[in-house]
Amino acid sequence: MLRDVIAGLVRRDGPALSAHQFAVFLTVYTEERDHTVRGLAANLKVSKSVITRALDRLTDLGLARRRDDPADRRSVLVSRTDQGHALVAEITGTAVTTAKAWDGPAA
């Protein structure tokens, strides 16, 4: 089923995300808290440079936004965007449609 969901996402119109970009995106949108580069790197067990490159792409696509951390000016927080929320809805719709197809027609 996971393969079918991913295949559906690959077929859709719009930019493709790498595995790193997709992992960062999903982490930001599924965990309700402030995210930093350092925190995302620790959470995903990858280097900060991997997160920075993923965020560069997500920012370019309008799926994430960086903002200054008012509590620590050395840190940058990652914010969600309307475009990112729309992509989450699209992903969810693809997953639901795929799951229903796997379950077969409703009785």
C-alpha positions as protocol buffer text, in pm:
chain_id: "A"
residue {
  index: 1
  type: MET
  ca { x: 0 y: 0 z: 0 }
}
residue {
  index: 2
  type: LEU
  ca { x: 286 y: 241 z: 81 }
}
residue {
  index: 3
  type: ARG
  ca { x: 422 y: 190 z: -271 }
}
residue {
  index: 4
  type: ASP
  ca { x: 82 y: 279 z: -418 }
}
residue {
  index: 5
  type: VAL
  ca { x: 57 y: 595 z: -206 }
}
residue {
  index: 6
  type: ILE
  ca { x: 406 y: 706 z: -311 }
}
residue {
  index: 7
  type: ALA
  ca { x: 335 y: 621 z: -675 }
}
residue {
  index: 8
  type: GLY
  ca { x: 21 y: 835 z: -656 }
}
residue {
  index: 9
  type: LEU
  ca { x: 222 y: 1125 z: -517 }
}
residue {
  index: 10
  type: VAL
  ca { x: 485 y: 1086 z: -789 }
}
residue {
  index: 11
  type: ARG
  ca { x: 217 y: 1098 z: -1060 }
}
residue {
  index: 12
  type: ARG
  ca { x: 60 y: 1418 z: -934 }
}
residue {
  index: 13
  type: ASP
  ca { x: 131 y: 1757 z: -1085 }
}
residue {
  index: 14
  type: GLY
  ca { x: 378 y: 1962 z: -888 }
}
residue {
  index: 15
  type: PRO
  ca { x: 733 y: 1938 z: -766 }
}
residue {
  index: 16
  type: ALA
  ca { x: 883 y: 1612 z: -647 }
}
residue {
  index: 17
  type: LEU
  ca { x: 1040 y: 1592 z: -303 }
}
residue {
  index: 18
  type: SER
  ca { x: 1342 y: 1383 z: -212 }
}
residue {
  index: 19
  type: ALA
  ca { x: 1322 y: 1143 z: 80 }
}
residue {
  index: 20
  type: HIS
  ca { x: 1506 y: 1392 z: 302 }
}
residue {
  index: 21
  type: GLN
  ca { x: 1280 y: 1678 z: 199 }
}
residue {
  index: 22
  type: PHE
  ca { x: 969 y: 1466 z: 249 }
}
residue {
  index: 23
  type: ALA
  ca { x: 1085 y: 1353 z: 594 }
}
residue {
  index: 24
  type: VAL
  ca { x: 1151 y: 1711 z: 704 }
}
residue {
  index: 25
  type: PHE
  ca { x: 820 y: 1826 z: 557 }
}
residue {
  index: 26
  type: LEU
  ca { x: 619 y: 1554 z: 731 }
}
residue {
  index: 27
  type: THR
  ca { x: 798 y: 1611 z: 1061 }
}
residue {
  index: 28
  type: VAL
  ca { x: 720 y: 1983 z: 1054 }
}
residue {
  index: 29
  type: TYR
  ca { x: 355 y: 1924 z: 962 }
}
residue {
  index: 30
  type: THR
  ca { x: 277 y: 1628 z: 1187 }
}
residue {
  index: 31
  type: GLU
  ca { x: 447 y: 1735 z: 1510 }
}
residue {
  index: 32
  type: GLU
  ca { x: 276 y: 2030 z: 1680 }
}
residue {
  index: 33
  type: ARG
  ca { x: 571 y: 2225 z: 1815 }
}
residue {
  index: 34
  type: ASP
  ca { x: 837 y: 2472 z: 1710 }
}
residue {
  index: 35
  type: HIS
  ca { x: 1107 y: 2316 z: 1494 }
}
residue {
  index: 36
  type: THR
  ca { x: 1468 y: 2423 z: 1457 }
}
residue {
  index: 37
  type: VAL
  ca { x: 1737 y: 2293 z: 1225 }
}
residue {
  index: 38
  type: ARG
  ca { x: 1917 y: 2142 z: 1523 }
}
residue {
  index: 39
  type: GLY
  ca { x: 1598 y: 1979 z: 1652 }
}
residue {
  index: 40
  type: LEU
  ca { x: 1500 y: 1839 z: 1313 }
}
residue {
  index: 41
  type: ALA
  ca { x: 1851 y: 1698 z: 1265 }
}
residue {
  index: 42
  type: ALA
  ca { x: 1836 y: 1526 z: 1604 }
}
residue {
  index: 43
  type: ASN
  ca { x: 1482 y: 1398 z: 1543 }
}
residue {
  index: 44
  type: LEU
  ca { x: 1566 y: 1251 z: 1202 }
}
residue {
  index: 45
  type: LYS
  ca { x: 1921 y: 1146 z: 1300 }
}
residue {
  index: 46
  type: VAL
  ca { x: 2086 y: 1330 z: 1011 }
}
residue {
  index: 47
  type: SER
  ca { x: 2330 y: 1620 z: 992 }
}
residue {
  index: 48
  type: LYS
  ca { x: 2225 y: 1982 z: 1018 }
}
residue {
  index: 49
  type: SER
  ca { x: 2348 y: 2036 z: 661 }
}
residue {
  index: 50
  type: VAL
  ca { x: 2099 y: 1773 z: 537 }
}
residue {
  index: 51
  type: ILE
  ca { x: 1819 y: 1963 z: 711 }
}
residue {
  index: 52
  type: THR
  ca { x: 1941 y: 2298 z: 578 }
}
residue {
  index: 53
  type: ARG
  ca { x: 1945 y: 2171 z: 218 }
}
residue {
  index: 54
  type: ALA
  ca { x: 1598 y: 2017 z: 260 }
}
residue {
  index: 55
  type: LEU
  ca { x: 1464 y: 2342 z: 409 }
}
residue {
  index: 56
  type: ASP
  ca { x: 1619 y: 2543 z: 125 }
}
residue {
  index: 57
  type: ARG
  ca { x: 1412 y: 2339 z: -122 }
}
residue {
  index: 58
  type: LEU
  ca { x: 1096 y: 2342 z: 91 }
}
residue {
  index: 59
  type: THR
  ca { x: 1129 y: 2719 z: 130 }
}
residue {
  index: 60
  type: ASP
  ca { x: 1179 y: 2764 z: -246 }
}
residue {
  index: 61
  type: LEU
  ca { x: 861 y: 2562 z: -304 }
}
residue {
  index: 62
  type: GLY
  ca { x: 664 y: 2763 z: -47 }
}
residue {
  index: 63
  type: LEU
  ca { x: 611 y: 2457 z: 174 }
}
residue {
  index: 64
  type: ALA
  ca { x: 800 y: 2595 z: 474 }
}
residue {
  index: 65
  type: ARG
  ca { x: 922 y: 2928 z: 599 }
}
residue {
  index: 66
  type: ARG
  ca { x: 1212 y: 3022 z: 824 }
}
residue {
  index: 67
  type: ARG
  ca { x: 1169 y: 3285 z: 1093 }
}
residue {
  index: 68
  type: ASP
  ca { x: 1388 y: 3422 z: 1368 }
}
residue {
  index: 69
  type: ASP
  ca { x: 1351 y: 3262 z: 1710 }
}
residue {
  index: 70
  type: PRO
  ca { x: 1258 y: 3548 z: 1947 }
}
residue {
  index: 71
  type: ALA
  ca { x: 1393 y: 3349 z: 2243 }
}
residue {
  index: 72
  type: ASP
  ca { x: 1733 y: 3277 z: 2083 }
}
residue {
  index: 73
  type: ARG
  ca { x: 1852 y: 3502 z: 1802 }
}
residue {
  index: 74
  type: ARG
  ca { x: 2111 y: 3241 z: 1700 }
}
residue {
  index: 75
  type: SER
  ca { x: 1835 y: 2997 z: 1617 }
}
residue {
  index: 76
  type: VAL
  ca { x: 1585 y: 2985 z: 1332 }
}
residue {
  index: 77
  type: LEU
  ca { x: 1237 y: 2839 z: 1363 }
}
residue {
  index: 78
  type: VAL
  ca { x: 1061 y: 2656 z: 1081 }
}
residue {
  index: 79
  type: SER
  ca { x: 702 y: 2760 z: 1013 }
}
residue {
  index: 80
  type: ARG
  ca { x: 426 y: 2598 z: 813 }
}
residue {
  index: 81
  type: THR
  ca { x: 263 y: 2764 z: 512 }
}
residue {
  index: 82
  type: ASP
  ca { x: -76 y: 2754 z: 343 }
}
residue {
  index: 83
  type: GLN
  ca { x: 83 y: 2572 z: 47 }
}
residue {
  index: 84
  type: GLY
  ca { x: 228 y: 2316 z: 286 }
}
residue {
  index: 85
  type: HIS
  ca { x: -110 y: 2258 z: 449 }
}
residue {
  index: 86
  type: ALA
  ca { x: -260 y: 2210 z: 102 }
}
residue {
  index: 87
  type: LEU
  ca { x: 4 y: 1947 z: 21 }
}
residue {
  index: 88
  type: VAL
  ca { x: -70 y: 1765 z: 347 }
}
residue {
  index: 89
  type: ALA
  ca { x: -438 y: 1756 z: 248 }
}
residue {
  index: 90
  type: GLU
  ca { x: -345 y: 1621 z: -95 }
}
residue {
  index: 91
  type: ILE
  ca { x: -120 y: 1353 z: 56 }
}
residue {
  index: 92
  type: THR
  ca { x: -393 y: 1257 z: 301 }
}
residue {
  index: 93
  type: GLY
  ca { x: -647 y: 1231 z: 19 }
}
residue {
  index: 94
  type: THR
  ca { x: -412 y: 1009 z: -182 }
}
residue {
  index: 95
  type: ALA
  ca { x: -352 y: 786 z: 119 }
}
residue {
  index: 96
  type: VAL
  ca { x: -725 y: 756 z: 195 }
}
residue {
  index: 97
  type: THR
  ca { x: -810 y: 675 z: -168 }
}
residue {
  index: 98
  type: THR
  ca { x: -534 y: 415 z: -181 }
}
residue {
  index: 99
  type: ALA
  ca { x: -642 y: 258 z: 149 }
}
residue {
  index: 100
  type: LYS
  ca { x: -1001 y: 232 z: 26 }
}
residue {
  index: 101
  type: ALA
  ca { x: -884 y: 65 z: -294 }
}
residue {
  index: 102
  type: TRP
  ca { x: -683 y: -183 z: -90 }
}
residue {
  index: 103
  type: ASP
  ca { x: -982 y: -260 z: 133 }
}
residue {
  index: 104
  type: GLY
  ca { x: -1205 y: -317 z: -166 }
}
residue {
  index: 105
  type: PRO
  ca { x: -1548 y: -167 z: -230 }
}
residue {
  index: 106
  type: ALA
  ca { x: -1766 y: -85 z: 67 }
}
residue {
  index: 107
  type: ALA
  ca { x: -2060 y: -318 z: 123 }
}
